[in-house]
Amino acid sequence: CRKSVVEGLEPLLAMQAAGCGIVMISCHYDGFMGMALLGMNGLRVNALTTAAGNEDPRIHPSVRRFLYQKYRKLESRMNGRIVYQEVDMPFFYEALKRGETVVLFGDVPGSKSTLQLPFLNTRFRMPLGAWHFAVRTNSVISATICIHEGIGRYRVKCMPPVEADPQNPMITLKPAYTFIERHIRRKPEGWVAADLLPAY
């Protein structure tokens, strides 16, 4: 990964140095490699994931073991942790209060959300978790996407951080989704979303 590039990192490092948490919205687009590269370039990165796809007893034990080992290796590069939301949600609030970064995959429609915004030519049920995190911890919102450019070469792009509007999640989150949509449209074949489409 020595040939990889991270764009837009400086404002995020400045926020971290000031003790301000960063809620970063990502998508299923080489996202784990992006988090590793962000950590390798100075951010303290934590990721929220779900136990549903990793601890399901129907998944072969060797696959679950591989995922566990993968996450532990990633954590060593991220300067942070990958934590199941079902197990320790308070961890993420504390990490943000310490001025660290929390990454959420935001391209999964919110099951309980009533807010919809235009996204990839459809109406998308906008998940509000990122907004709640930011408002409750006085953190900023950013977005990131990691693009595979060749063997051992990735390009990570980061959106400049914005402050959360405590009254309006749409105003807060729309720039992040505009950022993500723009990059998905440029290279849609990189979006690993076949299993997500039925939820749209």
N, C-alpha and C positions, 0 to 999 in steps of 0.2 A: 504493500500500500504506500510505498514511498513516493510513487508518482501521483498519488491522489491529491486533490485540491479541495480546500474548504473556503467557501466564499461567504462573506458577511459575518465573520466570526467576531470582529473587533468590538462592535456594540454589545454583543452578548458577554464577552469577557469583561467589559467595563461595568455592565450591570452586576455581574458576579462579584467583581472587586468591591462594588459599593454595597454588597450584602443584599441585593434585590433578587428574589426568586424569579425564575423564568419558566413559564408554562409553554411548552413547545408542542405544536400539533404536527404530526407527521402522517405518513400514509404507507400502505403496503407496496413499497417501491424501494427495495434494498434498505429498508429502514434500520435494521439492526447494524449493518455495516456503517451507516451514517452515524449512529449513536457512538459506535466504537471510535470513529474518526474524530468526532467532536470531543470525546474524552481524551484522546491522544493529543489533541491540540489545546488542552487546558481547561475545558469545561468539566464540571462535576455533574455527571448525567445519571439520572435514575429513570427507569422505564416502568410504566404500568402495563401489566398484562393480565390475562385471565387464566385461571386453572382449568377451565372447561376443555381447552384444546390440548392440554399437556398432562393432566392428571386423570383423565378419563380411563377407567379400568379396561375399556374395550380396546384401547391403544396398546399395541404390543409392548411389553416391558423394555425391550431393547430400544424402541423408538423413544419412550419416555426417558430412559437413561441418557440417550444421546442429547435430547433437549435440555436435560438438567446440566450435563457437562458443557453444552454450548453456552448456556446462560452464565455459568460460572466463569468461563473463559472471557465472555463479553464483558462481564463486570470488571475484570482486571484491566480492561482497556478503557472503560467508561468512567473510572473513578467514582463509581456509584453502584447501585443495586438494581436488579430486575425483580419486582415484587408482585405477587398475585393480589389483585384488588379485593378478592374475597377474603384474604387472610389478614391484610394489614394496611387498610386505607389510611389510617392516621400517619403512617410513615411518610406519605407523600406531602402532607401538610407540614410536617416538621422539616422535611428536606427543603421545601420552598422557603420556610421561615429562616432557614440557615443560609439562604442565598444560592441554593443549588438549582439545577434544572430538572424538570419532570417532563418526560415525553409521553404523549398519548397518541395512539393511532386514531385519527379523526375521520377516516373515510368509511367507518362503520356507522350506519344510520342510528340515531338515538331511538331506542324502543319506547321511551316515555316522553320524548320531546314533542311539543306542539308547534315549535317554530320550524318553518320551512324556508329554504333559500334555493335559488337556482344554482344547480351544480351539474355539469356535464349533461346539459339539455333535459334535465328532469327536476322535479321538486325533491329536495333532500331534507330529511328530518334531522335537523342539526343537533348533534349531541351537545349537551351543556356542561359536561364535566370540566372542560378546560376553563370555562368562564367562572364556574363555582370555585375552582382551585385558586384562580387569580384574584377574584374579589375577596375571598376569605383570608388570603395571605398577603394582600397588597403586592402581588407579583405582576410582571408584565407578560404579554402574550407574544409569541413568535411562531414561526412555522419553518419546517425544513423538509427537504427532499434530497435523496441520495441517488445519483444516476451512475449506473455502471457504464464505463466508457471503453473497457477492454480488460485484458488479463491483468489483474492487480492494479487497475486504475479506476478510481471513482471520483465523482465530483459532487460535493455536498454544497447545497445552496441554502442559505438561511435568510429569512425575512427579517427586516429591521424590527425590533421589539416595539410594541404599542401598549399603551396603558389600557387597563380594563375599565369600561364604563359600568359602574355598579348598578345602573338601572336598565341597561340595554345590551343584552348578549348579542343581538344581531349586529349592532355597530361594532362591538368588540371583535367578533369572530369572523365577520365577512372578509376582511383583508387576508386572513390566513387561508380561507377556502378559495379566494380568488388566486392567491399565490400557488396553491397546490393544483388547482384546475389548469392554470396556465402551463405548468410543467408537465402534467399528465397529457395534455393535448399535444405538446411538442413531441412526446415519445410515448404514445399509449401502450406500446408493446411491453414497456417496463413495469406497468401497473399490474401487480399480482392480485387481481380482484375477481377472478371467476367465481369464487365461492361467496363473494359479497353481493353480486348483482341481484340475486333473488330478493334481497332485503330492500332494494331500491323501489 
